[in-house]
């Protein structure tokens, strides 16, 4: 874990006389869109308390964020202009927009911004200097601020200009959402009641090797779901048809399984699966035993028996950590297992039988879709940062705040 450094940050409580100060506020408004509409505004809502607190103290609030992974500067689909109407509605305030994040246009917009005003700058990832943590880009960003506030735990594992760089050259503070994320995740992990179970979904073993190795050493049960489970099945000689998998990672899978056995961690893998010949809505699907996958089919969700096994494992646990859907939940009917298990976790949480902590963008979307976000003990908006925090890694954005 991150040790006691969580207690050593400066927070908004330390910012009192800031009327007229230019506050560069890093948020994560990388929200999902469908047909030009924001379909999940959770990340925007999580930053409201910080934005309004700064604005009510008379600061000029200059918001920095990214949206998607733009290939080219100025991509319309990746413009933060698209978020302005939703942000205005959620904040109940005017939100001004400027079509850049550095340069004279931004400086002028800040100059005319009233104290207590809110200015959203353009997608920070339109500039290569953001990901490169380029000193000249950091300097250009910093020239428009007097104070830096990080309220984006979900990107704090990135050594980027607006995450790490600014915190090292400006007086830096934690926002309310970041402060809450760190405290809540650490609280539930450090004081977790056993047995502890983790559900890890997603598509790739390769991106989660360290996480899985760490979890089998610390947790009592580990559920492997999503396409990642296919790699585990293939490594054990199961024929998985045309299912997505990483065939080159069989040795890694065997190491993880051996570590789980040594640590007495129960590894829960699919015993049956929902299969189809194509991945599209309404396609004919079947629930079959895992050893009966036809060569021309693909696994798109865990099956009914596996779902019940997981529910039973959760009901006999005291703490649950969940990251990643169990199937291709974006398309019906391959969302059934994720929704079924999510609803059961929500019930157990309400009954006080389990502490439930979930994290990650896809996980958040799945739980929103299931209508149970408010029924979990705690939901983190973070994905990669959530993983790395679980692994015990030092997060650059967090470490920079502790150094400020």
C-alpha positions as a LaTeX table, in Angstrom:
\begin{tabular}{lrrr}
\hline
Residue & $x$ (\AA) & $y$ (\AA) & $z$ (\AA) \\
\hline
Unk1 & 0.00 & 0.00 & 0.00 \\
Unk2 & 0.96 & 3.63 & 0.01 \\
Unk3 & 1.99 & 3.71 & 3.65 \\
Unk4 & 1.08 & 6.75 & 5.75 \\
Unk5 & 1.80 & 9.31 & 3.07 \\
Unk6 & $-1.96$ & 9.77 & 2.53 \\
Unk7 & $-1.95$ & 11.77 & 5.76 \\
Unk8 & 0.82 & 14.11 & 4.58 \\
Unk9 & $-0.95$ & 15.97 & 1.76 \\
Unk10 & $-2.13$ & 19.53 & 1.77 \\
Unk11 & $-5.88$ & 19.64 & 1.22 \\
Unk12 & $-8.45$ & 22.32 & 0.40 \\
Unk13 & $-8.69$ & 22.95 & 4.15 \\
Unk14 & $-5.27$ & 24.59 & 3.80 \\
Unk15 & $-6.56$ & 26.96 & 1.10 \\
Unk16 & $-8.38$ & 29.86 & 2.72 \\
Unk17 & $-7.52$ & 33.30 & 1.33 \\
Unk18 & $-7.48$ & 32.46 & $-2.38$ \\
Unk19 & $-9.82$ & 35.08 & $-3.81$ \\
Unk20 & $-8.57$ & 35.97 & $-7.28$ \\
Unk21 & $-6.00$ & 33.15 & $-7.32$ \\
Unk22 & $-5.73$ & 31.11 & $-10.51$ \\
Unk23 & $-6.23$ & 27.47 & $-9.55$ \\
Unk24 & $-5.26$ & 24.83 & $-12.09$ \\
Unk25 & $-7.56$ & 21.93 & $-11.28$ \\
Unk26 & $-6.83$ & 18.51 & $-12.82$ \\
Unk27 & $-9.97$ & 16.41 & $-13.06$ \\
Unk28 & $-10.78$ & 13.29 & $-15.03$ \\
Unk29 & $-13.72$ & 14.04 & $-17.29$ \\
Unk30 & $-12.90$ & 11.18 & $-19.62$ \\
Unk31 & $-16.54$ & 10.12 & $-19.76$ \\
Unk32 & $-18.21$ & 7.70 & $-22.19$ \\
Unk33 & $-20.25$ & 9.06 & $-25.10$ \\
Unk34 & $-22.89$ & 7.45 & $-27.29$ \\
Unk35 & $-24.39$ & 9.24 & $-30.28$ \\
Unk36 & $-22.82$ & 12.48 & $-29.09$ \\
Unk37 & $-24.34$ & 12.25 & $-25.60$ \\
Unk38 & $-22.60$ & 11.64 & $-22.27$ \\
Unk39 & $-23.98$ & 8.31 & $-21.04$ \\
Unk40 & $-22.29$ & 8.21 & $-17.63$ \\
Unk41 & $-21.51$ & 11.47 & $-15.84$ \\
Unk42 & $-20.20$ & 9.92 & $-12.61$ \\
Unk43 & $-16.69$ & 11.30 & $-13.04$ \\
Unk44 & $-18.03$ & 14.82 & $-13.58$ \\
Unk45 & $-20.25$ & 14.54 & $-10.51$ \\
Unk46 & $-17.35$ & 13.33 & $-8.37$ \\
Unk47 & $-15.48$ & 16.60 & $-9.00$ \\
Unk48 & $-18.38$ & 18.94 & $-8.14$ \\
Unk49 & $-17.49$ & 19.44 & $-4.47$ \\
Unk50 & $-13.93$ & 20.51 & $-5.26$ \\
Unk51 & $-14.95$ & 22.85 & $-8.09$ \\
Unk52 & $-17.67$ & 24.58 & $-6.09$ \\
Unk53 & $-15.53$ & 24.87 & $-2.96$ \\
Unk54 & $-12.77$ & 26.60 & $-4.91$ \\
Unk55 & $-15.25$ & 28.82 & $-6.76$ \\
Unk56 & $-17.06$ & 29.75 & $-3.54$ \\
Unk57 & $-13.71$ & 30.80 & $-2.06$ \\
Unk58 & $-13.37$ & 33.27 & $-4.93$ \\
Unk59 & $-10.70$ & 31.46 & $-6.92$ \\
Unk60 & $-10.58$ & 31.41 & $-10.69$ \\
Unk61 & $-11.07$ & 27.71 & $-11.39$ \\
Unk62 & $-9.23$ & 26.56 & $-14.53$ \\
Unk63 & $-10.12$ & 22.96 & $-15.32$ \\
Unk64 & $-7.66$ & 20.62 & $-17.02$ \\
Unk65 & $-8.75$ & 17.22 & $-18.33$ \\
Unk66 & $-8.35$ & 14.73 & $-21.14$ \\
Unk67 & $-11.01$ & 12.95 & $-23.16$ \\
Unk68 & $-10.23$ & 9.72 & $-24.96$ \\
Unk69 & $-6.95$ & 9.07 & $-26.72$ \\
Unk70 & $-6.86$ & 11.59 & $-29.55$ \\
Unk71 & $-4.50$ & 10.83 & $-32.42$ \\
Unk72 & $-4.57$ & 14.34 & $-33.82$ \\
Unk73 & $-4.76$ & 17.83 & $-32.35$ \\
Unk74 & $-8.29$ & 19.19 & $-32.48$ \\
Unk75 & $-10.30$ & 16.00 & $-33.11$ \\
Unk76 & $-13.93$ & 17.08 & $-32.78$ \\
Unk77 & $-15.00$ & 13.88 & $-31.02$ \\
Unk78 & $-12.30$ & 14.39 & $-28.39$ \\
Unk79 & $-13.02$ & 18.06 & $-27.73$ \\
Unk80 & $-14.01$ & 18.92 & $-24.19$ \\
Unk81 & $-16.44$ & 21.41 & $-25.67$ \\
Unk82 & $-18.80$ & 18.42 & $-25.90$ \\
Unk83 & $-18.89$ & 18.21 & $-22.11$ \\
Unk84 & $-19.76$ & 21.85 & $-21.41$ \\
Unk85 & $-23.59$ & 21.47 & $-21.47$ \\
Unk86 & $-23.49$ & 18.52 & $-19.05$ \\
Unk87 & $-20.98$ & 20.27 & $-16.77$ \\
Unk88 & $-23.18$ & 23.38 & $-16.61$ \\
Unk89 & $-26.21$ & 21.31 & $-15.71$ \\
Unk90 & $-24.42$ & 19.32 & $-13.01$ \\
Unk91 & $-22.62$ & 22.31 & $-11.46$ \\
Unk92 & $-25.54$ & 24.70 & $-11.73$ \\
Unk93 & $-23.04$ & 27.37 & $-12.81$ \\
Unk94 & $-21.77$ & 28.90 & $-16.02$ \\
Unk95 & $-18.84$ & 26.96 & $-17.41$ \\
Unk96 & $-16.79$ & 28.89 & $-19.94$ \\
Unk97 & $-14.72$ & 27.09 & $-22.55$ \\
Unk98 & $-11.49$ & 28.00 & $-24.29$ \\
Unk99 & $-10.22$ & 26.12 & $-27.34$ \\
Unk100 & $-6.71$ & 25.53 & $-26.03$ \\
Unk101 & $-4.98$ & 24.68 & $-22.77$ \\
Unk102 & $-1.85$ & 26.84 & $-23.15$ \\
Unk103 & $-0.96$ & 30.07 & $-24.90$ \\
Unk104 & $-2.30$ & 33.64 & $-25.19$ \\
Unk105 & $-5.92$ & 32.60 & $-25.82$ \\
Unk106 & $-6.01$ & 30.79 & $-22.48$ \\
Unk107 & $-4.23$ & 33.62 & $-20.66$ \\
Unk108 & $-6.76$ & 36.13 & $-22.00$ \\
Unk109 & $-9.71$ & 33.91 & $-21.01$ \\
Unk110 & $-8.34$ & 33.67 & $-17.47$ \\
Unk111 & $-7.79$ & 37.42 & $-17.27$ \\
Unk112 & $-11.43$ & 38.19 & $-18.09$ \\
Unk113 & $-12.77$ & 35.34 & $-15.93$ \\
Unk114 & $-14.43$ & 36.70 & $-12.81$ \\
Unk115 & $-13.38$ & 35.59 & $-9.35$ \\
Unk116 & $-15.35$ & 32.44 & $-8.62$ \\
Unk117 & $-15.66$ & 31.72 & $-12.33$ \\
Unk118 & $-15.12$ & 28.32 & $-13.95$ \\
Unk119 & $-13.12$ & 27.87 & $-17.15$ \\
Unk120 & $-12.77$ & 24.54 & $-18.95$ \\
Unk121 & $-9.71$ & 24.30 & $-21.19$ \\
Unk122 & $-9.37$ & 22.09 & $-24.24$ \\
Unk123 & $-8.32$ & 18.43 & $-24.14$ \\
Unk124 & $-4.86$ & 18.37 & $-22.62$ \\
Unk125 & $-3.89$ & 15.28 & $-24.60$ \\
Unk126 & $-4.09$ & 17.25 & $-27.84$ \\
Unk127 & $-0.50$ & 18.14 & $-26.90$ \\
Unk128 & 2.24 & 15.51 & $-27.06$ \\
Unk129 & 3.94 & 17.27 & $-24.16$ \\
Unk130 & 1.24 & 16.03 & $-21.79$ \\
Unk131 & 2.11 & 12.33 & $-22.05$ \\
Unk132 & 5.81 & 13.09 & $-22.45$ \\
Unk133 & 5.79 & 15.12 & $-19.22$ \\
Unk134 & 7.71 & 17.70 & $-21.23$ \\
Unk135 & 9.28 & 20.46 & $-19.08$ \\
Unk136 & 8.47 & 23.22 & $-21.59$ \\
Unk137 & 4.83 & 22.12 & $-21.73$ \\
Unk138 & 4.66 & 21.95 & $-17.93$ \\
Unk139 & 6.06 & 25.48 & $-17.77$ \\
Unk140 & 3.48 & 26.71 & $-20.29$ \\
Unk141 & 0.67 & 25.17 & $-18.22$ \\
Unk142 & 2.05 & 26.51 & $-14.95$ \\
Unk143 & 2.24 & 30.07 & $-16.30$ \\
Unk144 & $-1.56$ & 30.20 & $-16.13$ \\
Unk145 & $-1.85$ & 29.15 & $-12.48$ \\
Unk146 & $-0.86$ & 30.16 & $-8.98$ \\
Unk147 & $-1.96$ & 26.92 & $-7.33$ \\
Unk148 & $-2.40$ & 23.33 & $-8.51$ \\
Unk149 & $-5.07$ & 20.92 & $-7.28$ \\
Unk150 & $-5.21$ & 17.24 & $-8.26$ \\
Unk151 & $-8.72$ & 15.79 & $-8.06$ \\
Unk152 & $-8.14$ & 12.93 & $-10.50$ \\
Unk153 & $-7.13$ & 9.73 & $-8.73$ \\
Unk154 & $-7.98$ & 7.79 & $-11.90$ \\
Unk155 & $-5.02$ & 9.31 & $-13.79$ \\
Unk156 & $-2.61$ & 9.61 & $-10.86$ \\
Unk157 & $-0.69$ & 6.53 & $-11.99$ \\
Unk158 & 0.43 & 8.56 & $-15.03$ \\
Unk159 & 3.68 & 10.53 & $-14.97$ \\
Unk160 & 2.09 & 13.19 & $-17.19$ \\
Unk161 & 2.57 & 16.94 & $-17.27$ \\
Unk162 & $-0.80$ & 17.86 & $-15.76$ \\
Unk163 & $-0.63$ & 15.05 & $-13.18$ \\
Unk164 & 2.95 & 14.89 & $-11.92$ \\
Unk165 & 4.72 & 17.81 & $-13.57$ \\
Unk166 & 2.54 & 20.66 & $-12.28$ \\
Unk167 & 2.53 & 19.26 & $-8.75$ \\
Unk168 & 6.32 & 19.52 & $-8.65$ \\
Unk169 & 6.55 & 23.20 & $-9.61$ \\
Unk170 & 3.40 & 24.81 & $-8.17$ \\
Unk171 & 2.02 & 24.74 & $-4.62$ \\
Unk172 & $-0.01$ & 21.52 & $-4.85$ \\
Unk173 & $-3.09$ & 20.30 & $-3.01$ \\
Unk174 & $-5.45$ & 17.33 & $-3.07$ \\
Unk175 & $-9.03$ & 17.82 & $-4.17$ \\
Unk176 & $-11.95$ & 16.38 & $-2.23$ \\
Unk177 & $-12.58$ & 13.49 & $-4.62$ \\
Unk178 & $-8.93$ & 12.40 & $-4.64$ \\
Unk179 & $-8.76$ & 12.71 & $-0.87$ \\
Unk180 & $-11.87$ & 10.56 & $-0.51$ \\
Unk181 & $-10.65$ & 7.94 & $-3.01$ \\
Unk182 & $-7.35$ & 7.45 & $-1.20$ \\
Unk183 & $-8.87$ & 7.34 & 2.25 \\
Unk184 & $-11.72$ & 5.01 & 1.34 \\
Unk185 & $-9.71$ & 2.49 & $-0.69$ \\
Unk186 & $-6.97$ & 2.36 & 1.93 \\
Unk187 & $-9.54$ & 2.05 & 4.71 \\
Unk188 & $-11.32$ & $-0.91$ & 3.17 \\
Unk189 & $-8.14$ & $-2.68$ & 2.10 \\
Unk190 & $-6.21$ & $-2.16$ & 5.33 \\
Unk191 & $-9.10$ & $-3.12$ & 7.61 \\
Unk192 & $-10.71$ & $-5.72$ & 5.35 \\
Unk193 & $-12.49$ & $-8.56$ & 7.11 \\
Unk194 & $-11.68$ & $-12.05$ & 5.91 \\
Unk195 & $-12.42$ & $-14.01$ & 3.84 \\
Unk196 & $-11.56$ & $-11.54$ & 1.08 \\
Unk197 & $-12.56$ & $-12.23$ & $-2.52$ \\
Unk198 & $-11.49$ & $-10.37$ & $-5.65$ \\
Unk199 & $-13.19$ & $-10.39$ & $-9.04$ \\
Unk200 & $-10.81$ & $-9.44$ & $-11.83$ \\
Unk201 & $-12.20$ & $-9.18$ & $-15.34$ \\
Unk202 & $-10.92$ & $-7.64$ & $-18.52$ \\
Unk203 & $-9.27$ & $-9.00$ & $-21.61$ \\
Unk204 & $-5.52$ & $-9.26$ & $-20.96$ \\
Unk205 & $-3.40$ & $-11.22$ & $-18.53$ \\
Unk206 & $-0.38$ & $-9.33$ & $-19.84$ \\
Unk207 & $-1.50$ & $-6.03$ & $-18.30$ \\
Unk208 & $-2.36$ & $-7.57$ & $-14.92$ \\
Unk209 & 0.45 & $-10.02$ & $-14.17$ \\
Unk210 & 1.75 & $-8.10$ & $-11.15$ \\
Unk211 & $-1.76$ & $-7.43$ & $-9.90$ \\
Unk212 & $-2.76$ & $-11.09$ & $-10.06$ \\
Unk213 & 0.48 & $-12.21$ & $-8.40$ \\
Unk214 & $-0.13$ & $-9.69$ & $-5.62$ \\
Unk215 & $-3.77$ & $-10.63$ & $-5.12$ \\
Unk216 & $-3.25$ & $-14.39$ & $-4.83$ \\
Unk217 & $-0.78$ & $-13.73$ & $-2.02$ \\
Unk218 & $-3.13$ & $-11.46$ & $-0.08$ \\
Unk219 & $-6.67$ & $-12.63$ & $-0.85$ \\
Unk220 & $-8.54$ & $-15.81$ & 0.01 \\
Unk221 & $-10.40$ & $-16.23$ & $-3.28$ \\
Unk222 & $-9.79$ & $-14.85$ & $-6.76$ \\
Unk223 & $-12.35$ & $-14.93$ & $-9.57$ \\
Unk224 & $-10.93$ & $-14.65$ & $-13.09$ \\
Unk225 & $-13.46$ & $-13.39$ & $-15.62$ \\
Unk226 & $-13.73$ & $-11.70$ & $-18.98$ \\
Unk227 & $-11.55$ & $-12.71$ & $-21.89$ \\
Unk228 & $-8.65$ & $-13.03$ & $-19.45$ \\
Unk229 & $-10.25$ & $-16.26$ & $-18.21$ \\
Unk230 & $-9.88$ & $-17.69$ & $-21.73$ \\
Unk231 & $-6.10$ & $-17.48$ & $-21.43$ \\
Unk232 & $-6.26$ & $-19.41$ & $-18.16$ \\
Unk233 & $-8.50$ & $-22.05$ & $-19.74$ \\
Unk234 & $-6.28$ & $-22.41$ & $-22.80$ \\
Unk235 & $-3.20$ & $-22.79$ & $-20.59$ \\
Unk236 & $-4.93$ & $-25.80$ & $-19.01$ \\
Unk237 & $-5.56$ & $-27.41$ & $-22.38$ \\
Unk238 & $-9.20$ & $-26.35$ & $-22.80$ \\
Unk239 & $-10.27$ & $-25.83$ & $-26.42$ \\
Unk240 & $-11.76$ & $-22.32$ & $-26.54$ \\
Unk241 & $-12.70$ & $-22.03$ & $-30.23$ \\
Unk242 & $-12.31$ & $-18.52$ & $-31.63$ \\
Unk243 & $-12.33$ & $-16.86$ & $-28.23$ \\
Unk244 & $-10.06$ & $-13.91$ & $-27.51$ \\
Unk245 & $-6.97$ & $-15.00$ & $-25.58$ \\
Unk246 & $-3.22$ & $-14.50$ & $-25.16$ \\
Unk247 & $-1.70$ & $-17.81$ & $-26.19$ \\
Unk248 & 1.85 & $-16.63$ & $-25.42$ \\
Unk249 & 1.09 & $-16.22$ & $-21.72$ \\
Unk250 & 0.53 & $-19.85$ & $-20.75$ \\
Unk251 & 3.73 & $-19.92$ & $-18.69$ \\
Unk252 & 2.63 & $-16.79$ & $-16.81$ \\
Unk253 & $-0.76$ & $-18.36$ & $-16.10$ \\
Unk254 & 0.90 & $-21.48$ & $-14.68$ \\
Unk255 & 3.08 & $-19.30$ & $-12.43$ \\
Unk256 & 0.02 & $-17.44$ & $-11.15$ \\
Unk257 & $-1.82$ & $-20.70$ & $-10.52$ \\
Unk258 & 1.18 & $-22.16$ & $-8.68$ \\
Unk259 & 1.46 & $-19.02$ & $-6.55$ \\
Unk260 & $-2.25$ & $-19.23$ & $-5.74$ \\
Unk261 & $-1.86$ & $-22.84$ & $-4.62$ \\
Unk262 & 1.15 & $-21.98$ & $-2.46$ \\
Unk263 & $-0.74$ & $-19.09$ & $-0.86$ \\
Unk264 & $-3.92$ & $-21.16$ & $-0.34$ \\
Unk265 & $-5.88$ & $-18.75$ & $-2.52$ \\
Unk266 & $-8.87$ & $-20.40$ & $-4.20$ \\
Unk267 & $-8.80$ & $-19.62$ & $-7.93$ \\
Unk268 & $-12.30$ & $-19.57$ & $-9.44$ \\
Unk269 & $-12.43$ & $-20.10$ & $-13.22$ \\
Unk270 & $-15.38$ & $-20.69$ & $-15.57$ \\
Unk271 & $-16.92$ & $-24.16$ & $-15.58$ \\
Unk272 & $-19.41$ & $-23.22$ & $-18.27$ \\
Unk273 & $-19.78$ & $-20.35$ & $-20.72$ \\
Unk274 & $-22.18$ & $-18.46$ & $-22.94$ \\
Unk275 & $-21.00$ & $-18.85$ & $-26.53$ \\
Unk276 & $-21.95$ & $-17.51$ & $-29.95$ \\
Unk277 & $-20.61$ & $-17.55$ & $-33.49$ \\
Unk278 & $-20.70$ & $-13.76$ & $-33.75$ \\
Unk279 & $-20.40$ & $-10.89$ & $-31.30$ \\
Unk280 & $-23.53$ & $-8.84$ & $-31.91$ \\
Unk281 & $-26.83$ & $-8.05$ & $-30.24$ \\
Unk282 & $-29.56$ & $-10.62$ & $-30.71$ \\
Unk283 & $-27.27$ & $-13.34$ & $-32.02$ \\
Unk284 & $-28.19$ & $-16.91$ & $-31.05$ \\
Unk285 & $-26.21$ & $-17.98$ & $-28.00$ \\
Unk286 & $-25.87$ & $-21.15$ & $-25.95$ \\
Unk287 & $-24.77$ & $-22.03$ & $-22.42$ \\
Unk288 & $-22.36$ & $-24.97$ & $-22.61$ \\
Unk289 & $-19.82$ & $-26.73$ & $-20.37$ \\
Unk290 & $-16.34$ & $-25.31$ & $-20.73$ \\
Unk291 & $-15.06$ & $-28.55$ & $-22.29$ \\
Unk292 & $-17.69$ & $-28.36$ & $-25.05$ \\
Unk293 & $-16.78$ & $-25.13$ & $-26.86$ \\
Unk294 & $-17.19$ & $-25.63$ & $-30.65$ \\
Unk295 & $-14.23$ & $-24.60$ & $-32.80$ \\
Unk296 & $-16.30$ & $-21.98$ & $-34.66$ \\
Unk297 & $-17.65$ & $-20.27$ & $-31.52$ \\
Unk298 & $-16.32$ & $-17.75$ & $-29.03$ \\
Unk299 & $-16.82$ & $-17.36$ & $-25.28$ \\
Unk300 & $-18.63$ & $-14.08$ & $-24.57$ \\
Unk301 & $-19.80$ & $-14.52$ & $-20.98$ \\
Unk302 & $-19.51$ & $-16.91$ & $-18.07$ \\
Unk303 & $-22.27$ & $-19.48$ & $-17.76$ \\
Unk304 & $-25.10$ & $-20.06$ & $-15.30$ \\
Unk305 & $-23.24$ & $-22.63$ & $-13.18$ \\
Unk306 & $-20.16$ & $-20.41$ & $-12.91$ \\
Unk307 & $-22.33$ & $-17.43$ & $-12.00$ \\
Unk308 & $-23.90$ & $-19.39$ & $-9.14$ \\
Unk309 & $-20.46$ & $-20.59$ & $-7.99$ \\
Unk310 & $-19.23$ & $-17.00$ & $-7.83$ \\
Unk311 & $-22.33$ & $-15.84$ & $-5.96$ \\
Unk312 & $-21.82$ & $-18.61$ & $-3.42$ \\
Unk313 & $-18.15$ & $-17.66$ & $-3.02$ \\
Unk314 & $-19.11$ & $-14.02$ & $-2.43$ \\
Unk315 & $-21.85$ & $-14.90$ & 0.07 \\
Unk316 & $-19.29$ & $-16.77$ & 2.18 \\
Unk317 & $-16.85$ & $-13.82$ & 2.09 \\
Unk318 & $-16.72$ & $-10.63$ & 4.14 \\
Unk319 & $-14.96$ & $-8.28$ & 1.72 \\
Unk320 & $-15.16$ & $-8.00$ & $-2.08$ \\
Unk321 & $-12.85$ & $-6.10$ & $-4.44$ \\
Unk322 & $-14.14$ & $-5.96$ & $-8.04$ \\
Unk323 & $-12.45$ & $-4.69$ & $-11.16$ \\
Unk324 & $-13.65$ & $-5.57$ & $-14.63$ \\
Unk325 & $-16.83$ & $-7.07$ & $-16.09$ \\
Unk326 & $-17.17$ & $-10.84$ & $-16.35$ \\
Unk327 & $-18.34$ & $-10.89$ & $-19.96$ \\
Unk328 & $-18.82$ & $-8.69$ & $-23.01$ \\
Unk329 & $-21.42$ & $-6.71$ & $-21.06$ \\
Unk330 & $-21.84$ & $-4.00$ & $-23.71$ \\
Unk331 & $-23.96$ & $-6.34$ & $-25.83$ \\
Unk332 & $-27.00$ & $-8.37$ & $-24.75$ \\
Unk333 & $-27.23$ & $-11.18$ & $-23.72$ \\
Unk334 & $-23.57$ & $-11.25$ & $-22.70$ \\
Unk335 & $-24.24$ & $-8.85$ & $-19.82$ \\
Unk336 & $-26.28$ & $-11.31$ & $-17.77$ \\
Unk337 & $-23.60$ & $-12.70$ & $-15.47$ \\
Unk338 & $-22.15$ & $-9.29$ & $-14.61$ \\
Unk339 & $-25.61$ & $-7.86$ & $-13.86$ \\
Unk340 & $-26.74$ & $-10.92$ & $-11.91$ \\
Unk341 & $-23.65$ & $-10.93$ & $-9.71$ \\
Unk342 & $-23.70$ & $-7.14$ & $-9.29$ \\
Unk343 & $-27.30$ & $-7.26$ & $-8.07$ \\
Unk344 & $-26.45$ & $-10.04$ & $-5.64$ \\
Unk345 & $-23.47$ & $-8.08$ & $-4.28$ \\
Unk346 & $-25.73$ & $-5.05$ & $-3.86$ \\
Unk347 & $-28.18$ & $-7.16$ & $-1.85$ \\
Unk348 & $-25.45$ & $-8.62$ & 0.37 \\
Unk349 & $-24.03$ & $-5.13$ & 0.93 \\
Unk350 & $-27.41$ & $-3.73$ & 1.94 \\
Unk351 & $-27.84$ & $-6.62$ & 4.37 \\
Unk352 & $-24.46$ & $-5.78$ & 5.92 \\
Unk353 & $-23.02$ & $-9.16$ & 5.00 \\
Unk354 & $-20.21$ & $-7.94$ & 2.74 \\
Unk355 & $-18.09$ & $-4.83$ & 2.22 \\
Unk356 & $-18.00$ & $-4.18$ & $-1.53$ \\
Unk357 & $-15.40$ & $-2.01$ & $-3.25$ \\
Unk358 & $-15.30$ & $-1.69$ & $-7.03$ \\
Unk359 & $-13.14$ & 0.31 & $-9.40$ \\
Unk360 & $-12.51$ & 1.01 & $-13.06$ \\
Unk361 & $-14.31$ & 2.69 & $-15.93$ \\
Unk362 & $-15.78$ & $-0.49$ & $-17.42$ \\
Unk363 & $-16.76$ & $-1.74$ & $-13.98$ \\
Unk364 & $-18.46$ & 1.56 & $-13.21$ \\
Unk365 & $-20.36$ & 1.45 & $-16.50$ \\
Unk366 & $-21.46$ & $-2.12$ & $-15.84$ \\
Unk367 & $-22.66$ & $-1.34$ & $-12.33$ \\
Unk368 & $-24.45$ & 1.76 & $-13.58$ \\
Unk369 & $-26.12$ & $-0.35$ & $-16.24$ \\
Unk370 & $-27.19$ & $-2.80$ & $-13.54$ \\
Unk371 & $-28.52$ & 0.09 & $-11.47$ \\
Unk372 & $-26.55$ & $-0.80$ & $-8.34$ \\
Unk373 & $-23.79$ & 1.83 & $-8.13$ \\
Unk374 & $-25.30$ & 3.41 & $-5.03$ \\
Unk375 & $-25.65$ & 0.03 & $-3.33$ \\
Unk376 & $-21.93$ & $-0.82$ & $-3.16$ \\
Unk377 & $-19.91$ & 0.20 & $-0.12$ \\
Unk378 & $-17.55$ & 2.25 & $-2.28$ \\
Unk379 & $-17.06$ & 2.80 & $-6.00$ \\
Unk380 & $-13.75$ & 4.14 & $-7.31$ \\
Unk381 & $-13.73$ & 5.92 & $-10.66$ \\
Unk382 & $-10.19$ & 4.70 & $-11.29$ \\
Unk383 & $-9.03$ & 1.84 & $-13.48$ \\
Unk384 & $-5.26$ & 1.69 & $-13.94$ \\
Unk385 & $-4.65$ & 3.72 & $-10.80$ \\
Unk386 & $-6.91$ & 1.38 & $-8.84$ \\
Unk387 & $-4.88$ & $-1.60$ & $-10.12$ \\
Unk388 & $-1.54$ & $-0.06$ & $-9.25$ \\
Unk389 & $-2.73$ & 1.03 & $-5.83$ \\
Unk390 & $-3.80$ & $-2.57$ & $-5.17$ \\
Unk391 & $-0.35$ & $-3.72$ & $-6.31$ \\
Unk392 & 1.28 & $-1.39$ & $-3.81$ \\
Unk393 & 2.97 & 0.68 & $-6.49$ \\
Unk394 & 3.92 & 4.30 & $-5.99$ \\
Unk395 & 1.63 & 6.49 & $-8.12$ \\
Unk396 & 3.53 & 9.43 & $-9.70$ \\
Unk397 & 0.67 & 11.90 & $-9.26$ \\
Unk398 & 0.27 & 10.99 & $-5.59$ \\
Unk399 & 3.99 & 10.93 & $-4.85$ \\
Unk400 & 4.33 & 14.40 & $-6.40$ \\
Unk401 & 1.65 & 15.77 & $-4.07$ \\
Unk402 & 3.49 & 14.40 & $-1.05$ \\
Unk403 & 6.67 & 16.12 & $-2.25$ \\
Unk404 & 5.04 & 19.50 & $-2.86$ \\
\hline
\end{tabular}
